[in-house]
Each structure stands twice: as C-alpha cells, then as structure tokens.
Amino acid sequence: MNTIAKSEKSDIAVIAERITNAVMEHRLPPGVKLAEERLAEAFKVSRTKVRHALTVLAKEGLVTLYPNRGAFVASPSVQDARELFATRRLLEPEVVRKVIDRAGKAELRRLRAHIAKESEARLANDRRALIKLSGEFHMLLAKLSGNPYISKLMDELCPLTCLIIALYDSPQTPACPEDEHIRIVEAIELKDEATAVSLMLHHLQHVENELKLSVDEKVDIDWEKMFA
C-alpha cells in the first residue's frame, strides 16, 4: 500500500511540475481551461491524479478552481501583480545576502552555467525559454541560499511572475534585461552585498516597470458618449 501511495504522489508531483513548466514557458496562457479528461489522456494517468495535481497547483495560486466549471490557469489582477513584486522586493535581498554567505566555487559555477543558458536562449531569440530560464535563475538563487522555506516560496512566486508577464508584458519587451542577472552574479562573486542587493532591487523594479499594469484599473466610462 505504501509503495502505491508513494507512486501516486510521484505521478501527481510530475503532473504538477509539467503544468508549471508549461506556464513558465508561456505554452499555457492565463485563463485557459485545464480539462481533466484531456490532461489525463495526455499524461496517460487517471483523472483522479490530474485532479489532485490541479488541487496542488490551486493551493500555490497557479490554478483557479471554479465549482461546476473546472480548473483554469490563473489570471492574476494588476493588484496581484503589484503585491507579488512588492513581496519579491522584500524577500530577494535576503536571498542575495544568504547566497553571498554560503556560495563557494561549486555554487558560483552553477550560477554561471545558468547565465550561459540564458545567453544561448537570447542568441536563439527563444523568448519562451528565456522567460522560463529567467524565473529559474531566481529559483536557483533561493535554493543556493540554503533556506528551504525561502526556496519553497520562490518556487511558487516565480511561476506566478511568469503568468503576470504573459498577461501584462509587451511582445517586444525582453523577458529580462540582458545584463542584469550577470551583474548580480558578479557582485555575489565579489561578496559585495550592498551592490548585489541594490542590483536585485533595481532588477525587480525594472521588470515590473516594463509591464503594462494599468490595463485593468477601473476607469470612469461615459456610457452615453460611448454609445451615442
């Protein structure tokens, strides 16, 4: 029985991870319906396992469950976006400080290897891959911080950030400014905490500023003029 339970949990985790990856790569856009039957066919598993995976993602905020309608990829509001970036600006300076305290040669090699992947995606003009890799850069930093609670939180926040980018960015806007991750890593290598923190805050503000976060703000509509 325990083996079966562990196997089922593993299947559910894989399904949740693959759906998360599809969101981060912008293959699943915000608001799209996640039909249990079609997902079960695609993953070659039971609908029960799919339902459990969607419940996991709903708890993380990546999926919204509606009674009698099913599951949909979440569509974060402008306010959600602003609050998410505010949270990340509180959290990620601490991530940077912890990485500077803990990072040795092996950790720095991992960061450099990731930066190289981002450069390859940028040269290939692979926007989907670049958006995913940009999110994974921040998740990697959190993992290297050595704090499992921060790492878990960033694993939730980064896919949500990708959703927000999918909703509110301009197709012509780069997923992340070209040199900002590199400069953060260079500051970490130098153990320059003040510069690394400043660069991280600037980076997050830059990403937020590139988004069109006024599109769903409430405005006064002159209905008579509009339909005159």
N, C-alpha and C positions, 0 to 999 in steps of 0.2 A: 504493500500500500504506500509506504514512504517513497519508494522508487518512482511509482506512478505520479504521486503528488509532486515530487521534485521535477519530473519530466514535464508535467503540465505547467508548472511555474516557469520552467525554462522556455517552453514554447510561447507562453504569454509574454515573457520578457523580450524574446526575439521579435515577436509581432509588434510590440510597443516601440522597440528600438527602430525597427524598419519604417514604421509610420513616422516616427520622429525625424528620421533621416530624410524621408521624402518631403516633410515640411521644411526642413532646413535647406534642402536643395531647391525649394520652390516648385517641386513637382506636384505637391498637393496645396492648392491655394486656399486662403482663408474663406470660410463659408461653404466649402464643398462638402456634400453629404458622404459619409463613410458607411456605405451599405454593408451590413453584416454578412449577408449571403455572398456578395461579390468578393469581399475580403476573405471569407472562408474558402472560397474557390481558389483565390489567388495564392493563399498561404497553404492550401491543402490541409486545413485543420477544421475542427468543428466550430460552429457559430458560437458555442459557449466560450471557447478560448478567445475568440475575437471579441466577444462581449466583455470578458474580463480585461483584455488588453485596453479596450476603449475606456473602461472604467478607471484603469490606472492613469491613462492619459488625461482623463477628465479631472482627476484629483490634482494633476500637475498644471491644469489650465490650458492644455494644448487642444483639448477636445471639449465641445459643449454637448451635453445630452439633453434632449427635449422629450418629455413624455409623449408617447404616441407618434412621434416624428422620427426619432432615431438620433444618431450621432453625427455631428458636423465639426469640421476643423474650426477652431475658434476664430472669431473676428474681433480682435481687441479694439476698443474705442480709443479716441485721441487721449482721453484722460488716463486710460490704462497704459498707453504708450509713455506718457509723461511720468507717471508714477513708476513704471518699470525702469526708466532711465535714471530717475531720482534714486531708486533703490540701488542700482548698479554703481552710481557715483558714491554712495555710502560704503558699499561692500568692496569694490575692487581696489581702492587704495590699500586696504588691509591685506588683500591678496598679494599685491606687489611687495609690501613690506615682508610678508611671510616668505615669499619666494626668495627675496634677497637674503634673508636669514638662513635659508635652508639649501639653496641651489649650489650644487657642485658642478664639476665638469660634465657628468652624465646628464644632469637636468638641463644644463645650458645647451648641450648637443641636441637634446630633444626639441628645445625651442628653436634652435637654428634650423633643424631639419623641417620643422613645421613651416617656418618662414620660407624655406626653399620651395615647399609645395605650393604655398600661396603665390610665389613668384611664377611658378610654372603655370598655374591656372590663369594668372593675369596675362602672361605672354600668349597663352592659347585663347584668350578672350572668352574663357569659360566662366561666365557670370554665376551660374548656378553653383559650380564647385567652389568658386571664390567666396560666395556668401556663406556656404557651409563651413569652409575652412576658417573663415574669419570668426565665426562663432566658436569653432573648436579651439582656436587659439586661446580665447578667454577661458574655456573649459579646461584646457591643458594647464594654464597658469594656476587655476583654482586647485587642480589636482596636485600640482607641484608645491602648493602652499602647505600641504600636509594636514590641512584641517578638513576632515570628511564632511562636516556639516556645511561648510562653505562650498565644497566641491559639489555636494548634492544640490544645493540651492542654485549654483551656476548651471548645473545640468538642466535645471528647469527654466531658468531665465534666458539662456541663450537661444533655445528653440523658439521661445515666445518672442524674442527680439527679431528672429528671422521672419516670423509671421508679421510682425509690425512693419518690417522693411518691405515685405511683399505687398502690404496694404498701402503704405504711405510714401514709398520712395518714388523717384523718377527713374524710368528705364535707363536714362543716360548717366545717372549718378553712380559712381563707383561704389561697390559694396563696402569697402573701407578705403580711406586714403592710403595711397601706395606705400608711404614710408613710415607710417605711424607705429605699426607693430614692430618694425625693425628698430626704431629709435627706443621703444620701450625695452626691448631685449638688450640693446646696447647699454642702456642705463642700469639694467639689472646686472649685467656682466661687470660693470664698474662699481657695483654696490652703491650707486648714487641714489639713495632713497628719495630725496627731495625731488630730483629731476624725474625719476621713474613715476612717482605719484602724480606730479604735475602733468607729465605726458599722458598718463592714463586718463586723468580728468579731462584734459583737453580733447583727447581722442573720443571719449564718450559724448562730450558735448558737441563735437564736430559731427559725429554720426547722427545724433538727434537733430541738429540744426539742418541737416540735409533732407530731412523728412518733411513732408507736407502735412503738418499737424494742425491744420486749420480747416480741413475739408469737411469734418462732420460737426464743427462747432455750430451751436444754434444761432440763427440769424433771424432778424425780423423780416418777414416777407410781406410785401404789398400785393395781396392776392388780387385786388381789383385791377391794379395796374398790370399785373402779370397776365390776366385773362381778359383784359378789356378788348 
